[in-house]
Amino acid sequence: MGKGPEKNTKNKALHTKLLNRKKAKLQEEKKEKAMRLKALVAKINLQKNSEQE
């Protein structure tokens, strides 16, 4: 019984690299969106506080 054809580890490594890059990009976008929302909420809260006084 043979072991079968060799695995193409080069393509697998490139694919993994691309997927990791995609995951990192998505995480970065998620962080940026959260920061924008925090800034927006803080701005709105300041406006509310200034209106109440």
C-alpha positions as CSV (number, residue, x, y, z in Angstrom):
1,M,0.0,0.0,0.0
2,G,1.4,3.4,-1.0
3,K,1.1,6.5,1.0
4,G,-0.6,8.4,-1.7
5,P,0.4,11.6,-3.4
6,E,2.4,14.2,-1.6
7,K,0.5,17.0,0.1
8,N,0.9,20.5,-1.3
9,T,2.0,22.3,1.9
10,K,3.1,25.4,0.0
11,N,-0.4,26.3,-1.1
12,K,-1.7,25.3,2.4
13,A,0.8,27.7,4.0
14,L,-0.2,30.5,1.6
15,H,-3.9,30.0,2.3
16,T,-3.3,30.0,6.0
17,K,-1.4,33.3,5.7
18,L,-4.2,34.9,3.7
19,L,-6.8,33.7,6.2
20,N,-4.8,35.1,9.1
21,R,-4.4,38.4,7.3
22,K,-8.2,38.5,6.7
23,K,-8.9,37.7,10.4
24,A,-6.5,40.4,11.5
25,K,-8.1,42.9,9.2
26,L,-11.6,42.1,10.4
27,Q,-10.5,42.4,14.1
28,E,-8.9,45.8,13.3
29,E,-12.1,47.0,11.7
30,K,-14.1,45.8,14.6
31,K,-11.8,47.7,17.1
32,E,-12.0,50.9,14.9
33,K,-15.8,50.7,14.8
34,A,-16.0,50.3,18.6
35,M,-13.7,53.3,19.1
36,R,-15.8,55.4,16.8
37,L,-18.9,54.4,18.7
38,K,-17.3,55.2,22.0
39,A,-16.3,58.6,20.7
40,L,-19.8,59.3,19.4
41,V,-21.4,58.3,22.7
42,A,-19.0,60.5,24.6
43,K,-19.8,63.4,22.4
44,I,-23.6,62.9,22.7
45,N,-23.2,62.6,26.5
46,L,-21.3,65.9,26.6
47,Q,-24.0,67.6,24.6
48,K,-26.7,66.2,26.9
49,N,-24.8,67.4,29.9
50,S,-24.4,70.9,28.5
51,E,-28.0,71.1,27.6
52,Q,-29.2,70.1,31.1
53,E,-27.1,72.8,32.8
